[in-house]
Amino acid sequence: MKTVNDISKQNIPLVAIDKSLDKLRDKIMFPEKLEKANKVLSTAKLPKNKHRN
C-alpha cells in the first residue's frame, strides 16, 4: 500500500468522486442561470485576433 507521501509525489490527484453523483449528470440544476448565461454568450463579441496571418 502506498502512503500519502508516495502518492503526492506522483502528481495524481487525491480526490475520490462519489458514484452517486452520476444521477445528476443530465439534470439541469439552475435553468434560469443557464438561460441567462446562454443569452450572454450568444450576444458577446470576441476580440479580433491580432496575431492571425
Distance bins in CASP14 RR format, pairs under 12 A and 6 or more apart:
PFRMAT RR
TARGET T0000
AUTHOR 0000-0000-0000
RMODE 2
METHOD distances of the structure
MODEL  1
1 7 0 0 0 0 0 1 0 0 0 0 0
2 8 0 0 0 0 1 0 0 0 0 0 0
2 9 0 0 0 0 1 0 0 0 0 0 0
2 10 0 0 0 0 1 0 0 0 0 0 0
2 12 0 0 0 0 1 0 0 0 0 0 0
2 14 0 0 0 0 0 1 0 0 0 0 0
3 9 0 0 0 0 1 0 0 0 0 0 0
3 10 0 0 0 0 0 1 0 0 0 0 0
3 14 0 0 0 0 0 1 0 0 0 0 0
4 10 0 0 0 0 0 1 0 0 0 0 0
4 12 0 0 0 0 0 1 0 0 0 0 0
4 14 1 0 0 1 0 0 0 0 0 0 0
5 14 0 0 0 0 0 1 0 0 0 0 0
6 12 0 0 0 0 1 0 0 0 0 0 0
6 14 0 0 0 0 0 1 0 0 0 0 0
7 13 0 0 0 0 1 0 0 0 0 0 0
7 14 1 0 0 1 0 0 0 0 0 0 0
7 15 0 0 0 0 0 1 0 0 0 0 0
8 14 1 0 0 1 0 0 0 0 0 0 0
17 25 0 0 0 0 0 1 0 0 0 0 0
18 24 0 0 0 0 0 1 0 0 0 0 0
19 25 0 0 0 0 0 1 0 0 0 0 0
21 27 0 0 0 0 0 1 0 0 0 0 0
21 29 0 0 0 0 0 1 0 0 0 0 0
27 34 0 0 0 0 0 1 0 0 0 0 0
28 34 1 0 1 0 0 0 0 0 0 0 0
28 35 0 0 0 0 1 0 0 0 0 0 0
28 37 0 0 0 0 0 1 0 0 0 0 0
28 38 0 0 0 0 0 1 0 0 0 0 0
30 36 0 0 0 0 1 0 0 0 0 0 0
30 37 0 0 0 0 1 0 0 0 0 0 0
30 38 0 0 0 0 0 1 0 0 0 0 0
31 37 0 0 0 0 0 1 0 0 0 0 0
31 38 0 0 0 0 0 1 0 0 0 0 0
32 38 0 0 0 0 0 1 0 0 0 0 0
32 39 0 0 0 0 0 1 0 0 0 0 0
33 39 0 0 0 0 0 1 0 0 0 0 0
33 40 0 0 0 0 0 1 0 0 0 0 0
34 40 0 0 0 0 0 1 0 0 0 0 0
34 41 0 0 0 0 0 1 0 0 0 0 0
35 41 0 0 0 0 0 1 0 0 0 0 0
35 42 0 0 0 0 0 1 0 0 0 0 0
36 42 0 0 0 0 0 1 0 0 0 0 0
36 43 0 0 0 0 0 1 0 0 0 0 0
37 43 0 0 0 0 0 1 0 0 0 0 0
37 44 0 0 0 0 0 1 0 0 0 0 0
38 44 0 0 0 0 0 1 0 0 0 0 0
END
